[in-house]
Amino acid sequence: MKPQLKHQRVQRRRWSTRKRIIGTAARPRMSVRFTGRNIHIQFVDDAAGHTLAYASTVAKGAGTKGKANRAAAEQLGRSAATAAMEKGIKQVVFDRSGSQYHGKVEVLANAARAVGLVF
């Protein structure tokens, strides 16, 4: 598959999910983005346009620098959920950013649920 075609398909899938998913202060959007080398998670209040909490494999103390595998996704899911719980966030809307719900995305979501986040 050509890289341009693959990017277009991911972008369409991303836009179609973002039309329906809106984060509020009471229930922010948990945006998960996988790059080739890293994983980024943001808890976003779309009404105010603010990021409430953030976790990434790039952050200091993450212990998973430069890794975007299943083990890193599980560890980051737990650490992101604890960071959100510290900020008073208990319920979120899950935004997978165009990624299909299997593999690393599913592992990350299950790890966040195990800590206590409600999707």
C-alpha positions as CSV (number, residue, x, y, z in Angstrom):
1,M,0.0,0.0,0.0
2,K,1.3,3.4,-0.9
3,P,2.2,5.6,2.2
4,Q,0.0,8.4,0.9
5,L,-3.1,6.2,0.7
6,K,-2.4,4.7,4.1
7,H,-2.1,8.2,5.6
8,Q,-5.4,9.3,4.0
9,R,-7.2,6.2,5.4
10,V,-5.9,6.9,8.9
11,Q,-6.8,10.6,8.6
12,R,-10.4,9.8,7.5
13,R,-10.8,7.3,10.4
14,R,-9.4,9.9,12.8
15,W,-11.8,12.6,11.6
16,S,-14.8,10.3,11.7
17,T,-14.1,9.5,15.4
18,R,-13.3,13.1,16.4
19,K,-16.7,14.3,15.0
20,R,-18.5,12.3,17.7
21,I,-16.0,12.5,20.6
22,I,-16.0,15.8,22.7
23,G,-14.3,16.2,26.0
24,T,-15.7,18.3,28.8
25,A,-14.4,19.4,32.2
26,A,-16.4,16.7,33.9
27,R,-15.5,14.0,31.4
28,P,-12.3,14.9,29.4
29,R,-11.1,13.3,26.2
30,M,-8.3,10.8,26.7
31,S,-6.4,11.2,23.4
32,V,-3.9,8.5,22.6
33,R,-1.4,8.9,19.8
34,F,1.1,6.3,18.7
35,T,4.1,7.3,16.7
36,G,6.8,5.1,15.3
37,R,8.9,5.4,18.5
38,N,6.7,6.9,21.2
39,I,3.3,7.0,22.8
40,H,1.6,10.2,23.9
41,I,-1.5,10.5,26.1
42,Q,-3.4,13.7,26.8
43,F,-6.5,14.4,28.9
44,V,-8.2,17.3,27.0
45,D,-11.1,19.6,28.0
46,D,-12.3,20.6,24.5
47,A,-14.8,23.1,25.8
48,A,-12.0,25.2,27.3
49,G,-9.3,24.1,25.0
50,H,-6.9,23.0,27.8
51,T,-4.8,19.9,28.4
52,L,-5.6,18.7,31.9
53,A,-2.9,16.0,32.2
54,Y,-0.3,14.5,30.0
55,A,1.8,11.3,29.9
56,S,4.4,10.1,27.3
57,T,7.2,7.7,26.8
58,V,9.4,10.8,26.2
59,A,8.7,12.3,29.7
60,K,11.4,12.0,32.3
61,G,11.0,9.1,34.7
62,A,8.8,7.1,32.3
63,G,11.3,4.3,32.0
64,T,10.2,3.6,28.5
65,K,12.1,6.2,26.5
66,G,11.9,5.5,22.8
67,K,9.7,2.5,23.1
68,A,6.2,2.1,21.5
69,N,5.6,-1.6,22.2
70,R,2.9,-3.4,24.2
71,A,4.9,-3.4,27.5
72,A,5.4,0.3,27.2
73,A,1.7,0.9,26.4
74,E,0.7,-1.0,29.5
75,Q,3.1,0.9,31.8
76,L,2.1,4.2,30.3
77,G,-1.6,3.4,30.6
78,R,-1.2,2.8,34.3
79,S,0.9,6.0,34.8
80,A,-1.4,8.2,32.8
81,A,-4.4,6.9,34.7
82,T,-2.8,7.6,38.0
83,A,-1.8,11.1,36.8
84,A,-5.4,11.7,35.8
85,M,-6.7,10.4,39.2
86,E,-4.4,12.8,41.0
87,K,-6.0,15.7,39.0
88,G,-9.5,14.5,40.0
89,I,-10.4,12.9,36.7
90,K,-12.3,9.6,37.1
91,Q,-14.3,9.4,33.9
92,V,-13.0,9.9,30.4
93,V,-14.0,9.7,26.7
94,F,-11.5,7.5,24.9
95,D,-10.1,8.9,21.6
96,R,-7.8,6.4,19.9
97,S,-6.8,8.9,17.2
98,G,-7.5,6.8,14.2
99,S,-5.8,3.6,15.5
100,Q,-7.8,0.5,15.5
101,Y,-8.8,-0.9,18.8
102,H,-6.5,-3.9,19.2
103,G,-2.9,-4.6,20.2
104,K,-1.2,-1.7,21.9
105,V,-4.3,0.4,22.0
106,E,-6.3,-2.3,23.7
107,V,-3.5,-3.1,26.2
108,L,-3.2,0.6,27.1
109,A,-7.0,1.0,27.6
110,N,-7.2,-2.1,29.8
111,A,-4.3,-0.9,32.0
112,A,-6.0,2.5,32.5
113,R,-9.2,0.7,33.4
114,A,-7.4,-1.5,35.9
115,V,-6.2,1.6,37.8
116,G,-9.8,3.0,38.0
117,L,-10.6,5.2,35.0
118,V,-14.1,4.7,33.6
119,F,-14.5,4.9,29.9
